[in-house]
């Protein structure tokens, strides 16, 4: 998550796997880790659930929140894993639809 590698279209665009770095879920023109985990409307429910369990979460405080306790660490790791796993599934489906055209 912190490296920006993974199923973020900005990264996939950089390595030539997608044509544009835009978010497929909302109108933002750059899908990166910051956008995915803290801004994108697609992940509001997941983000709100996490915030109800660990409190407010911002990019500049995420590491501090993770280090509060093992429970916080596991909750944030689970959020990241859930979002990235779902993004991978949805990106794979999108790519398959595009290649079938």
TORDOKE-787132 format. One record per residue: chain; residue in one letter; y, x, z of N, C-alpha, C in turn. Coordinates in steps of 0.1 Angstrom, whole numbers, plus 5000, padded with zeros to 4 digits. Atoms other than C-alpha are relative to their C-alpha. Example, Ala and Ser with C-alpha at 12.3 -4.5 7.8 and 13.67 -1.06 7.14 Angstrom:
2
{chaine A | residu A | n.yy 4988 | n.xx 5009 | n.zz 5000 | ca.yy 4955 | ca.xx 5123 | ca.zz 5078 | c.yy 5012 | c.xx 5009 | c.zz 5000}
{chaine A | residu S | n.yy 4989 | n.xx 4991 | n.zz 5000 | ca.yy 4989 | ca.xx 5137 | ca.zz 5071 | c.yy 5011 | c.xx 4992 | c.zz 5008}
//
This chain:
101
{chaine A | residu X | n.yy 4988 | n.xx 5008 | n.zz 5000 | ca.yy 5000 | ca.xx 5000 | ca.zz 5000 | c.yy 5013 | c.xx 5009 | c.zz 5000}
{chaine A | residu X | n.yy 4988 | n.xx 4992 | n.zz 4999 | ca.yy 5025 | ca.xx 5026 | ca.zz 5010 | c.yy 5002 | c.xx 5010 | c.zz 4988}
{chaine A | residu X | n.yy 4999 | n.xx 4991 | n.zz 5012 | ca.yy 5018 | ca.xx 5048 | ca.zz 4979 | c.yy 5006 | c.xx 4993 | c.zz 4988}
{chaine A | residu X | n.yy 4996 | n.xx 5007 | n.zz 5011 | ca.yy 5027 | ca.xx 5020 | ca.zz 4955 | c.yy 4990 | c.xx 5000 | c.zz 4988}
{chaine A | residu X | n.yy 5010 | n.xx 5000 | n.zz 5010 | ca.yy 4995 | ca.xx 5025 | ca.zz 4936 | c.yy 4991 | c.xx 4988 | c.zz 5002}
{chaine A | residu X | n.yy 5009 | n.xx 5012 | n.zz 4999 | ca.yy 4971 | ca.xx 4996 | ca.zz 4929 | c.yy 5004 | c.xx 4989 | c.zz 4990}
{chaine A | residu X | n.yy 4997 | n.xx 5011 | n.zz 5009 | ca.yy 4976 | ca.xx 4962 | ca.zz 4914 | c.yy 5014 | c.xx 4995 | c.zz 5001}
{chaine A | residu X | n.yy 4986 | n.xx 5003 | n.zz 5001 | ca.yy 5013 | ca.xx 4964 | ca.zz 4911 | c.yy 5004 | c.xx 5002 | c.zz 4986}
{chaine A | residu X | n.yy 4997 | n.xx 4998 | n.zz 5014 | ca.yy 5026 | ca.xx 4958 | ca.zz 4876 | c.yy 5009 | c.xx 5011 | c.zz 4997}
{chaine A | residu X | n.yy 4991 | n.xx 4989 | n.zz 5003 | ca.yy 5053 | ca.xx 4984 | ca.zz 4879 | c.yy 4991 | c.xx 5013 | c.zz 4999}
{chaine A | residu X | n.yy 5009 | n.xx 4989 | n.zz 5001 | ca.yy 5025 | ca.xx 5010 | ca.zz 4885 | c.yy 4991 | c.xx 4999 | c.zz 4988}
{chaine A | residu X | n.yy 5009 | n.xx 5002 | n.zz 5012 | ca.yy 5002 | ca.xx 4995 | ca.zz 4859 | c.yy 5008 | c.xx 5003 | c.zz 4987}
{chaine A | residu X | n.yy 4991 | n.xx 4998 | n.zz 5012 | ca.yy 5031 | ca.xx 4996 | ca.zz 4834 | c.yy 5002 | c.xx 5016 | c.zz 4998}
{chaine A | residu X | n.yy 4997 | n.xx 4985 | n.zz 5000 | ca.yy 5038 | ca.xx 5033 | ca.zz 4843 | c.yy 4988 | c.xx 5007 | c.zz 4994}
{chaine A | residu X | n.yy 5012 | n.xx 4994 | n.zz 5005 | ca.yy 5001 | ca.xx 5042 | ca.zz 4835 | c.yy 4995 | c.xx 4994 | c.zz 4987}
{chaine A | residu X | n.yy 5003 | n.xx 5006 | n.zz 5013 | ca.yy 5001 | ca.xx 5021 | ca.zz 4803 | c.yy 4989 | c.xx 4989 | c.zz 5000}
{chaine A | residu X | n.yy 5010 | n.xx 5011 | n.zz 4999 | ca.yy 4978 | ca.xx 4993 | ca.zz 4815 | c.yy 5005 | c.xx 4986 | c.zz 4997}
{chaine A | residu X | n.yy 4993 | n.xx 5012 | n.zz 5003 | ca.yy 5003 | ca.xx 4965 | ca.zz 4811 | c.yy 5012 | c.xx 5003 | c.zz 4992}
{chaine A | residu X | n.yy 4988 | n.xx 4999 | n.zz 5009 | ca.yy 5032 | ca.xx 4959 | ca.zz 4787 | c.yy 5013 | c.xx 5000 | c.zz 5008}
{chaine A | residu X | n.yy 4987 | n.xx 5001 | n.zz 4993 | ca.yy 5059 | ca.xx 4951 | ca.zz 4813 | c.yy 4997 | c.xx 5000 | c.zz 5015}
{chaine A | residu X | n.yy 5002 | n.xx 4999 | n.zz 4986 | ca.yy 5064 | ca.xx 4957 | ca.zz 4850 | c.yy 5004 | c.xx 4987 | c.zz 5008}
{chaine A | residu X | n.yy 4995 | n.xx 5012 | n.zz 4993 | ca.yy 5075 | ca.xx 4921 | ca.zz 4858 | c.yy 4989 | c.xx 4993 | c.zz 5008}
{chaine A | residu X | n.yy 5009 | n.xx 5007 | n.zz 4991 | ca.yy 5059 | ca.xx 4899 | ca.zz 4884 | c.yy 4995 | c.xx 4987 | c.zz 4992}
{chaine A | residu X | n.yy 5006 | n.xx 5011 | n.zz 5007 | ca.yy 5035 | ca.xx 4873 | ca.zz 4869 | c.yy 5001 | c.xx 4987 | c.zz 5008}
{chaine A | residu X | n.yy 4999 | n.xx 5012 | n.zz 4991 | ca.yy 5041 | ca.xx 4849 | ca.zz 4898 | c.yy 5014 | c.xx 4994 | c.zz 5001}
{chaine A | residu X | n.yy 4986 | n.xx 5004 | n.zz 4998 | ca.yy 5079 | ca.xx 4847 | ca.zz 4900 | c.yy 5009 | c.xx 5006 | c.zz 4989}
{chaine A | residu X | n.yy 4990 | n.xx 4996 | n.zz 5011 | ca.yy 5110 | ca.xx 4856 | ca.zz 4880 | c.yy 5004 | c.xx 5015 | c.zz 5002}
{chaine A | residu X | n.yy 4995 | n.xx 4986 | n.zz 4998 | ca.yy 5114 | ca.xx 4892 | ca.zz 4894 | c.yy 4995 | c.xx 5009 | c.zz 4989}
{chaine A | residu X | n.yy 5003 | n.xx 4991 | n.zz 5011 | ca.yy 5115 | ca.xx 4919 | ca.zz 4868 | c.yy 4992 | c.xx 5012 | c.zz 5004}
{chaine A | residu X | n.yy 5008 | n.xx 4988 | n.zz 4996 | ca.yy 5096 | ca.xx 4945 | ca.zz 4889 | c.yy 4990 | c.xx 4996 | c.zz 5011}
{chaine A | residu X | n.yy 5010 | n.xx 5003 | n.zz 4990 | ca.yy 5063 | ca.xx 4939 | ca.zz 4907 | c.yy 4995 | c.xx 5013 | c.zz 5006}
{chaine A | residu X | n.yy 5004 | n.xx 4988 | n.zz 4993 | ca.yy 5059 | ca.xx 4968 | ca.zz 4931 | c.yy 4995 | c.xx 4996 | c.zz 5014}
{chaine A | residu X | n.yy 5005 | n.xx 5003 | n.zz 4987 | ca.yy 5046 | ca.xx 4971 | ca.zz 4967 | c.yy 5010 | c.xx 4992 | c.zz 5008}
{chaine A | residu X | n.yy 4989 | n.xx 5006 | n.zz 4993 | ca.yy 5079 | ca.xx 4961 | ca.zz 4982 | c.yy 5001 | c.xx 4985 | c.zz 4996}
{chaine A | residu X | n.yy 4999 | n.xx 5013 | n.zz 5004 | ca.yy 5081 | ca.xx 4930 | ca.zz 4961 | c.yy 4988 | c.xx 4991 | c.zz 5004}
{chaine A | residu X | n.yy 5012 | n.xx 5007 | n.zz 4997 | ca.yy 5045 | ca.xx 4920 | ca.zz 4965 | c.yy 4999 | c.xx 4996 | c.zz 5015}
{chaine A | residu X | n.yy 5003 | n.xx 5003 | n.zz 4986 | ca.yy 5042 | ca.xx 4923 | ca.zz 5003 | c.yy 5012 | c.xx 4994 | c.zz 5008}
{chaine A | residu X | n.yy 4988 | n.xx 5005 | n.zz 4992 | ca.yy 5078 | ca.xx 4913 | ca.zz 5014 | c.yy 5008 | c.xx 4989 | c.zz 4993}
{chaine A | residu X | n.yy 4991 | n.xx 5009 | n.zz 5007 | ca.yy 5094 | ca.xx 4892 | ca.zz 4987 | c.yy 4994 | c.xx 4989 | c.zz 4991}
{chaine A | residu X | n.yy 5006 | n.xx 5009 | n.zz 5010 | ca.yy 5071 | ca.xx 4875 | ca.zz 4962 | c.yy 4996 | c.xx 4986 | c.zz 5006}
{chaine A | residu X | n.yy 5003 | n.xx 5014 | n.zz 4996 | ca.yy 5069 | ca.xx 4837 | ca.zz 4965 | c.yy 4985 | c.xx 4996 | c.zz 5000}
{chaine A | residu X | n.yy 5014 | n.xx 5002 | n.zz 5001 | ca.yy 5032 | ca.xx 4838 | ca.zz 4956 | c.yy 4993 | c.xx 5002 | c.zz 5013}
{chaine A | residu X | n.yy 5007 | n.xx 4996 | n.zz 4988 | ca.yy 5023 | ca.xx 4853 | ca.zz 4989 | c.yy 5007 | c.xx 4995 | c.zz 5013}
{chaine A | residu X | n.yy 4992 | n.xx 5005 | n.zz 4989 | ca.yy 5046 | ca.xx 4832 | ca.zz 5012 | c.yy 4990 | c.xx 4995 | c.zz 5011}
{chaine A | residu X | n.yy 5009 | n.xx 5005 | n.zz 4989 | ca.yy 5017 | ca.xx 4815 | ca.zz 5031 | c.yy 4993 | c.xx 5011 | c.zz 5007}
{chaine A | residu X | n.yy 5006 | n.xx 4989 | n.zz 4994 | ca.yy 4999 | ca.xx 4847 | ca.zz 5037 | c.yy 5009 | c.xx 5008 | c.zz 5009}
{chaine A | residu X | n.yy 4990 | n.xx 4992 | n.zz 4993 | ca.yy 5031 | ca.xx 4865 | ca.zz 5048 | c.yy 5004 | c.xx 4992 | c.zz 5012}
{chaine A | residu X | n.yy 4996 | n.xx 5008 | n.zz 4988 | ca.yy 5041 | ca.xx 4836 | ca.zz 5071 | c.yy 4989 | c.xx 5000 | c.zz 5011}
{chaine A | residu X | n.yy 5011 | n.xx 5000 | n.zz 4991 | ca.yy 5007 | ca.xx 4836 | ca.zz 5087 | c.yy 5000 | c.xx 5013 | c.zz 5008}
{chaine A | residu X | n.yy 4999 | n.xx 4987 | n.zz 4994 | ca.yy 5009 | ca.xx 4873 | ca.zz 5093 | c.yy 5012 | c.xx 5002 | c.zz 5010}
{chaine A | residu X | n.yy 4988 | n.xx 4999 | n.zz 4992 | ca.yy 5044 | ca.xx 4871 | ca.zz 5107 | c.yy 4999 | c.xx 4991 | c.zz 5013}
{chaine A | residu X | n.yy 5002 | n.xx 5008 | n.zz 4988 | ca.yy 5034 | ca.xx 4843 | ca.zz 5131 | c.yy 4991 | c.xx 5008 | c.zz 5010}
{chaine A | residu X | n.yy 5009 | n.xx 4993 | n.zz 4991 | ca.yy 5008 | ca.xx 4867 | ca.zz 5145 | c.yy 5006 | c.xx 5014 | c.zz 5005}
{chaine A | residu X | n.yy 4994 | n.xx 4987 | n.zz 4996 | ca.yy 5028 | ca.xx 4900 | ca.zz 5146 | c.yy 5015 | c.xx 5000 | c.zz 5002}
{chaine A | residu X | n.yy 4985 | n.xx 5000 | n.zz 4999 | ca.yy 5064 | ca.xx 4889 | ca.zz 5146 | c.yy 5006 | c.xx 5004 | c.zz 4986}
{chaine A | residu X | n.yy 4992 | n.xx 4997 | n.zz 5012 | ca.yy 5091 | ca.xx 4897 | ca.zz 5121 | c.yy 4994 | c.xx 5013 | c.zz 4993}
{chaine A | residu X | n.yy 5006 | n.xx 4988 | n.zz 5007 | ca.yy 5080 | ca.xx 4922 | ca.zz 5094 | c.yy 5010 | c.xx 5003 | c.zz 4989}
{chaine A | residu X | n.yy 4991 | n.xx 4995 | n.zz 5011 | ca.yy 5103 | ca.xx 4943 | ca.zz 5072 | c.yy 4995 | c.xx 5013 | c.zz 4995}
{chaine A | residu X | n.yy 5005 | n.xx 4987 | n.zz 5005 | ca.yy 5096 | ca.xx 4973 | ca.zz 5051 | c.yy 5003 | c.xx 5012 | c.zz 5009}
{chaine A | residu X | n.yy 4996 | n.xx 4989 | n.zz 4991 | ca.yy 5115 | ca.xx 4996 | ca.zz 5075 | c.yy 4993 | c.xx 4999 | c.zz 5013}
{chaine A | residu X | n.yy 5006 | n.xx 5000 | n.zz 4987 | ca.yy 5095 | ca.xx 4984 | ca.zz 5105 | c.yy 4985 | c.xx 4998 | c.zz 4999}
{chaine A | residu X | n.yy 5014 | n.xx 5003 | n.zz 5001 | ca.yy 5060 | ca.xx 4979 | ca.zz 5091 | c.yy 4991 | c.xx 5010 | c.zz 5007}
{chaine A | residu X | n.yy 5008 | n.xx 4990 | n.zz 4993 | ca.yy 5046 | ca.xx 5012 | ca.zz 5104 | c.yy 5001 | c.xx 4998 | c.zz 5015}
{chaine A | residu X | n.yy 4999 | n.xx 5002 | n.zz 4985 | ca.yy 5060 | ca.xx 5006 | ca.zz 5139 | c.yy 4992 | c.xx 4988 | c.zz 5004}
{chaine A | residu X | n.yy 5008 | n.xx 5012 | n.zz 4997 | ca.yy 5045 | ca.xx 4971 | ca.zz 5139 | c.yy 4985 | c.xx 5003 | c.zz 5000}
{chaine A | residu X | n.yy 5014 | n.xx 4996 | n.zz 5001 | ca.yy 5012 | ca.xx 4985 | ca.zz 5128 | c.yy 4995 | c.xx 5008 | c.zz 5012}
{chaine A | residu X | n.yy 5004 | n.xx 4991 | n.zz 4989 | ca.yy 5012 | ca.xx 5010 | ca.zz 5156 | c.yy 5001 | c.xx 4994 | c.zz 5014}
{chaine A | residu X | n.yy 4999 | n.xx 5007 | n.zz 4987 | ca.yy 5019 | ca.xx 4984 | ca.zz 5183 | c.yy 4986 | c.xx 4999 | c.zz 5007}
{chaine A | residu X | n.yy 5013 | n.xx 5001 | n.zz 4995 | ca.yy 4982 | ca.xx 4978 | ca.zz 5187 | c.yy 4990 | c.xx 5000 | c.zz 4989}
{chaine A | residu X | n.yy 5011 | n.xx 5000 | n.zz 5010 | ca.yy 4948 | ca.xx 4979 | ca.zz 5170 | c.yy 5000 | c.xx 4986 | c.zz 4994}
{chaine A | residu X | n.yy 5000 | n.xx 5014 | n.zz 5006 | ca.yy 4951 | ca.xx 4941 | ca.zz 5165 | c.yy 5010 | c.xx 4999 | c.zz 4989}
{chaine A | residu X | n.yy 4989 | n.xx 5000 | n.zz 5010 | ca.yy 4984 | ca.xx 4945 | ca.zz 5147 | c.yy 4996 | c.xx 5007 | c.zz 4988}
{chaine A | residu X | n.yy 5005 | n.xx 4991 | n.zz 5011 | ca.yy 4969 | ca.xx 4973 | ca.zz 5126 | c.yy 4990 | c.xx 4992 | c.zz 4991}
{chaine A | residu X | n.yy 5011 | n.xx 5007 | n.zz 5008 | ca.yy 4939 | ca.xx 4951 | ca.zz 5116 | c.yy 5006 | c.xx 4988 | c.zz 4993}
{chaine A | residu X | n.yy 4994 | n.xx 5012 | n.zz 5006 | ca.yy 4960 | ca.xx 4920 | ca.zz 5109 | c.yy 5008 | c.xx 5004 | c.zz 4987}
{chaine A | residu X | n.yy 4993 | n.xx 4996 | n.zz 5011 | ca.yy 4983 | ca.xx 4939 | ca.zz 5086 | c.yy 4991 | c.xx 5006 | c.zz 4989}
{chaine A | residu X | n.yy 5010 | n.xx 4995 | n.zz 5010 | ca.yy 4954 | ca.xx 4957 | ca.zz 5069 | c.yy 4993 | c.xx 4989 | c.zz 4993}
{chaine A | residu X | n.yy 5007 | n.xx 5011 | n.zz 5005 | ca.yy 4937 | ca.xx 4924 | ca.zz 5064 | c.yy 5009 | c.xx 4992 | c.zz 4990}
{chaine A | residu X | n.yy 4990 | n.xx 5006 | n.zz 5009 | ca.yy 4969 | ca.xx 4909 | ca.zz 5048 | c.yy 5001 | c.xx 5008 | c.zz 4987}
{chaine A | residu X | n.yy 4999 | n.xx 4992 | n.zz 5012 | ca.yy 4972 | ca.xx 4938 | ca.zz 5024 | c.yy 4987 | c.xx 4999 | c.zz 4992}
{chaine A | residu X | n.yy 5013 | n.xx 5001 | n.zz 5007 | ca.yy 4935 | ca.xx 4937 | ca.zz 5015 | c.yy 4999 | c.xx 4987 | c.zz 4993}
{chaine A | residu X | n.yy 5001 | n.xx 5014 | n.zz 5006 | ca.yy 4936 | ca.xx 4899 | ca.zz 5009 | c.yy 5009 | c.xx 4999 | c.zz 4988}
{chaine A | residu X | n.yy 4991 | n.xx 5001 | n.zz 5011 | ca.yy 4967 | ca.xx 4901 | ca.zz 4987 | c.yy 4996 | c.xx 5009 | c.zz 4988}
{chaine A | residu X | n.yy 5004 | n.xx 4991 | n.zz 5011 | ca.yy 4955 | ca.xx 4931 | ca.zz 4967 | c.yy 4987 | c.xx 4995 | c.zz 4993}
{chaine A | residu X | n.yy 5013 | n.xx 5005 | n.zz 5006 | ca.yy 4920 | ca.xx 4916 | ca.zz 4962 | c.yy 5003 | c.xx 4988 | c.zz 4991}
{chaine A | residu X | n.yy 4997 | n.xx 5012 | n.zz 5008 | ca.yy 4935 | ca.xx 4883 | ca.zz 4950 | c.yy 5008 | c.xx 5004 | c.zz 4987}
{chaine A | residu X | n.yy 4992 | n.xx 4995 | n.zz 5012 | ca.yy 4960 | ca.xx 4902 | ca.zz 4927 | c.yy 4990 | c.xx 5005 | c.zz 4990}
{chaine A | residu X | n.yy 5009 | n.xx 4994 | n.zz 5009 | ca.yy 4931 | ca.xx 4921 | ca.zz 4912 | c.yy 4992 | c.xx 4989 | c.zz 4992}
{chaine A | residu X | n.yy 5008 | n.xx 5011 | n.zz 5006 | ca.yy 4911 | ca.xx 4889 | ca.zz 4905 | c.yy 5009 | c.xx 4993 | c.zz 4990}
{chaine A | residu X | n.yy 4991 | n.xx 5007 | n.zz 5009 | ca.yy 4942 | ca.xx 4872 | ca.zz 4890 | c.yy 5004 | c.xx 5008 | c.zz 4988}
{chaine A | residu X | n.yy 4997 | n.xx 4991 | n.zz 5011 | ca.yy 4952 | ca.xx 4902 | ca.zz 4869 | c.yy 4989 | c.xx 5002 | c.zz 4990}
{chaine A | residu X | n.yy 5012 | n.xx 4998 | n.zz 5009 | ca.yy 4917 | ca.xx 4906 | ca.zz 4855 | c.yy 4999 | c.xx 4987 | c.zz 4992}
{chaine A | residu X | n.yy 5000 | n.xx 5012 | n.zz 5008 | ca.yy 4917 | ca.xx 4869 | ca.zz 4845 | c.yy 5011 | c.xx 4999 | c.zz 4990}
{chaine A | residu X | n.yy 4989 | n.xx 5000 | n.zz 5009 | ca.yy 4951 | ca.xx 4872 | ca.zz 4829 | c.yy 4997 | c.xx 5010 | c.zz 4988}
{chaine A | residu X | n.yy 5003 | n.xx 4990 | n.zz 5011 | ca.yy 4940 | ca.xx 4903 | ca.zz 4809 | c.yy 4989 | c.xx 4995 | c.zz 4991}
{chaine A | residu X | n.yy 5010 | n.xx 5006 | n.zz 5008 | ca.yy 4909 | ca.xx 4885 | ca.zz 4798 | c.yy 5005 | c.xx 4989 | c.zz 4991}
{chaine A | residu X | n.yy 4994 | n.xx 5011 | n.zz 5008 | ca.yy 4929 | ca.xx 4855 | ca.zz 4786 | c.yy 5008 | c.xx 5006 | c.zz 4988}
{chaine A | residu X | n.yy 4991 | n.xx 4994 | n.zz 5010 | ca.yy 4953 | ca.xx 4878 | ca.zz 4767 | c.yy 4991 | c.xx 5006 | c.zz 4989}
{chaine A | residu X | n.yy 5008 | n.xx 4994 | n.zz 5010 | ca.yy 4925 | ca.xx 4897 | ca.zz 4750 | c.yy 4992 | c.xx 4990 | c.zz 4992}
{chaine A | residu X | n.yy 5008 | n.xx 5010 | n.zz 5007 | ca.yy 4907 | ca.xx 4865 | ca.zz 4740 | c.yy 5009 | c.xx 4993 | c.zz 4989}
{chaine A | residu X | n.yy 4991 | n.xx 5007 | n.zz 5010 | ca.yy 4938 | ca.xx 4854 | ca.zz 4719 | c.yy 4999 | c.xx 5007 | c.zz 4987}
//
